[in-house]
Amino acid sequence: MSDLIYRPEDEVLAELENFKAHLASCAPKN
């Protein structure tokens, strides 16, 4: 996760959105 600071912000945000979508699809919705 420490490599986030060295990467373009839009790329980081896009990856973060993908990660949240992945978590949402795997975890049961409360």
C-alpha distance matrix in Angstrom:
0.0 3.8 5.4 5.9 8.7 10.5 10.9 13.8 13.7 15.6 13.5 10.4 12.9 14.4 11.4 10.9 14.7 14.7 12.3 14.7 17.6 16.6 16.4 19.7 21.4 20.6 21.2 24.8 25.5 26.8
3.8 0.0 3.8 5.4 6.7 8.4 10.1 13.4 13.6 16.3 14.5 11.6 14.5 16.5 14.0 13.6 17.4 17.8 15.8 18.0 21.0 20.3 20.1 23.2 25.0 24.3 24.8 28.4 29.0 30.1
5.4 3.8 0.0 3.8 5.5 5.6 6.9 10.5 11.6 14.1 11.9 9.7 13.2 14.7 12.5 13.1 16.7 16.9 15.6 18.2 20.8 20.2 20.7 23.7 25.2 24.9 25.9 29.4 30.0 31.5
5.9 5.4 3.8 0.0 3.8 5.5 5.4 8.2 8.3 10.9 9.3 6.5 9.7 11.7 10.0 10.2 13.7 14.5 13.5 15.7 18.4 18.4 18.9 21.5 23.3 23.4 24.2 27.7 27.8 29.2
8.7 6.7 5.5 3.8 0.0 3.8 5.6 8.1 8.2 11.7 11.0 8.7 11.5 14.1 13.1 13.1 16.5 17.8 16.9 18.7 21.5 21.9 22.2 24.6 26.7 26.9 27.5 30.8 30.7 31.8
10.5 8.4 5.6 5.5 3.8 0.0 3.8 7.0 8.9 11.9 10.7 9.6 12.9 14.8 13.9 14.8 18.0 18.8 18.4 20.7 23.1 23.3 24.1 26.6 28.3 28.6 29.6 33.0 33.1 34.5
10.9 10.1 6.9 5.4 5.6 3.8 0.0 3.8 6.3 8.6 7.0 6.6 10.1 11.5 10.9 12.4 15.2 15.9 16.1 18.5 20.5 20.9 22.1 24.4 25.9 26.5 27.8 31.1 31.1 32.8
13.8 13.4 10.5 8.2 8.1 7.0 3.8 0.0 3.8 5.6 5.4 6.3 8.8 10.1 10.9 12.4 14.5 15.6 16.6 18.5 20.2 21.2 22.7 24.4 26.0 27.2 28.4 31.5 31.1 32.9
13.7 13.6 11.6 8.3 8.2 8.9 6.3 3.8 0.0 3.8 5.4 5.1 6.1 8.5 9.9 10.4 12.2 14.2 15.1 16.3 18.2 19.7 20.8 22.3 24.2 25.6 26.4 29.3 28.6 30.1
15.6 16.3 14.1 10.9 11.7 11.9 8.6 5.6 3.8 0.0 3.8 5.4 5.1 6.1 8.6 9.7 10.5 12.3 14.1 15.2 16.4 18.2 19.9 20.9 22.5 24.3 25.5 28.2 27.3 29.2
13.5 14.5 11.9 9.3 11.0 10.7 7.0 5.4 5.4 3.8 0.0 3.8 5.5 5.1 6.2 8.5 9.9 10.6 12.3 14.3 15.4 16.5 18.4 19.9 21.1 22.6 24.1 27.2 26.8 28.9
10.4 11.6 9.7 6.5 8.7 9.6 6.6 6.3 5.1 5.4 3.8 0.0 3.8 5.4 5.1 6.1 8.6 9.9 10.4 12.3 14.2 15.1 16.4 18.2 19.9 21.0 22.1 25.2 24.9 26.7
12.9 14.5 13.2 9.7 11.5 12.9 10.1 8.8 6.1 5.1 5.5 3.8 0.0 3.8 5.4 4.9 6.2 8.6 9.7 10.4 12.2 14.0 15.2 16.3 18.2 19.9 20.7 23.5 22.6 24.4
14.4 16.5 14.7 11.7 14.1 14.8 11.5 10.1 8.5 6.1 5.1 5.4 3.8 0.0 3.8 5.4 5.1 6.3 8.6 10.0 10.6 12.3 14.3 15.3 16.5 18.5 19.9 22.7 22.0 24.3
11.4 14.0 12.5 10.0 13.1 13.9 10.9 10.9 9.9 8.6 6.2 5.1 5.4 3.8 0.0 3.8 5.4 5.0 6.1 8.7 9.8 10.4 12.3 14.1 15.2 16.4 18.0 21.2 21.2 23.5
10.9 13.6 13.1 10.2 13.1 14.8 12.4 12.4 10.4 9.7 8.5 6.1 4.9 5.4 3.8 0.0 3.8 5.4 5.0 6.2 8.5 9.7 10.5 12.2 14.1 15.3 16.1 19.1 18.8 20.7
14.7 17.4 16.7 13.7 16.5 18.0 15.2 14.5 12.2 10.5 9.9 8.6 6.2 5.1 5.4 3.8 0.0 3.8 5.4 5.1 6.1 8.5 9.9 10.4 12.2 14.2 15.2 17.8 17.0 19.2
14.7 17.8 16.9 14.5 17.8 18.8 15.9 15.6 14.2 12.3 10.6 9.9 8.6 6.3 5.0 5.4 3.8 0.0 3.8 5.5 5.1 6.1 8.6 9.8 10.5 12.3 14.1 17.0 16.9 19.6
12.3 15.8 15.6 13.5 16.9 18.4 16.1 16.6 15.1 14.1 12.3 10.4 9.7 8.6 6.1 5.0 5.4 3.8 0.0 3.8 5.4 5.0 6.2 8.6 9.9 10.6 12.0 15.3 15.6 18.0
14.7 18.0 18.2 15.7 18.7 20.7 18.5 18.5 16.3 15.2 14.3 12.3 10.4 10.0 8.7 6.2 5.1 5.5 3.8 0.0 3.8 5.3 5.0 6.1 8.6 9.9 10.3 13.1 12.7 14.8
17.6 21.0 20.8 18.4 21.5 23.1 20.5 20.2 18.2 16.4 15.4 14.2 12.2 10.6 9.8 8.5 6.1 5.1 5.4 3.8 0.0 3.8 5.4 5.0 6.1 8.6 10.0 12.3 12.0 14.9
16.6 20.3 20.2 18.4 21.9 23.3 20.9 21.2 19.7 18.2 16.5 15.1 14.0 12.3 10.4 9.7 8.5 6.1 5.0 5.3 3.8 0.0 3.8 5.4 5.2 6.2 8.5 11.6 12.4 15.5
16.4 20.1 20.7 18.9 22.2 24.1 22.1 22.7 20.8 19.9 18.4 16.4 15.2 14.3 12.3 10.5 9.9 8.6 6.2 5.0 5.4 3.8 0.0 3.8 5.4 5.1 5.8 9.1 10.0 12.6
19.7 23.2 23.7 21.5 24.6 26.6 24.4 24.4 22.3 20.9 19.9 18.2 16.3 15.3 14.1 12.2 10.4 9.8 8.6 6.1 5.0 5.4 3.8 0.0 3.8 5.5 5.4 7.4 7.2 10.3
21.4 25.0 25.2 23.3 26.7 28.3 25.9 26.0 24.2 22.5 21.1 19.9 18.2 16.5 15.2 14.1 12.2 10.5 9.9 8.6 6.1 5.2 5.4 3.8 0.0 3.8 5.9 7.7 8.6 12.2
20.6 24.3 24.9 23.4 26.9 28.6 26.5 27.2 25.6 24.3 22.6 21.0 19.9 18.5 16.4 15.3 14.2 12.3 10.6 9.9 8.6 6.2 5.1 5.5 3.8 0.0 3.8 6.6 9.0 12.2
21.2 24.8 25.9 24.2 27.5 29.6 27.8 28.4 26.4 25.5 24.1 22.1 20.7 19.9 18.0 16.1 15.2 14.1 12.0 10.3 10.0 8.5 5.8 5.4 5.9 3.8 0.0 3.8 6.3 8.9
24.8 28.4 29.4 27.7 30.8 33.0 31.1 31.5 29.3 28.2 27.2 25.2 23.5 22.7 21.2 19.1 17.8 17.0 15.3 13.1 12.3 11.6 9.1 7.4 7.7 6.6 3.8 0.0 3.8 6.3
25.5 29.0 30.0 27.8 30.7 33.1 31.1 31.1 28.6 27.3 26.8 24.9 22.6 22.0 21.2 18.8 17.0 16.9 15.6 12.7 12.0 12.4 10.0 7.2 8.6 9.0 6.3 3.8 0.0 3.8
26.8 30.1 31.5 29.2 31.8 34.5 32.8 32.9 30.1 29.2 28.9 26.7 24.4 24.3 23.5 20.7 19.2 19.6 18.0 14.8 14.9 15.5 12.6 10.3 12.2 12.2 8.9 6.3 3.8 0.0
